[in-house]
Amino acid sequence: PVAAVPETEQSKAERKARNRKVFDLKTQLTSLERQLEKYSAKRRTVEEQLHSVSDEQELERLKEEHIALVEKLAGIEERWLALQQDLEKLEAS
């Protein structure tokens, strides 16, 4: 049988800091996933409206709203990917 090596104060502090960072990243990822769902639903609604509207001014407004939503989603997705990579690195170490 192998005896357990006592954890040093420094390694304990490093482990706790790492676990805290993992927790924080997972919390941020969950928040971003909720945002992705919310803005994706809004984008789908706007896309449906785009196909059914005949008023030119309303069509322009919807196009602008659609562009803004697509850009917002792209930003959220980029942030999610960066955080996911950070999490994978932490979990691998």
RAJO-V692717 format. One line per field, one symbol per residue. ss: DSSP state (a for helix, b for strand, c for the rest). burial: b if it has 16 or more other C-alpha atoms within 10 Angstrom, else e. A space follows every 50 residues. Layout:
# RAJO-V692717
ss=???
burial=???
This chain:
# RAJO-V692717
ss=ccccccccaaaaaaaaaaaaaaaaaaaaaaaaaaaaaaaaaaaaaaaaaa aacccaaaaaaaaaaaaaaaaaaaaaaaaaaaaaaaaaaaaac
burial=eeeeeeeeeeeeeeeeeeeeebeebeebbeebeebbeebbeebeebeeeb eeeeeeeebeebbebbeebeeebeebbeebeebbeebeeeeee
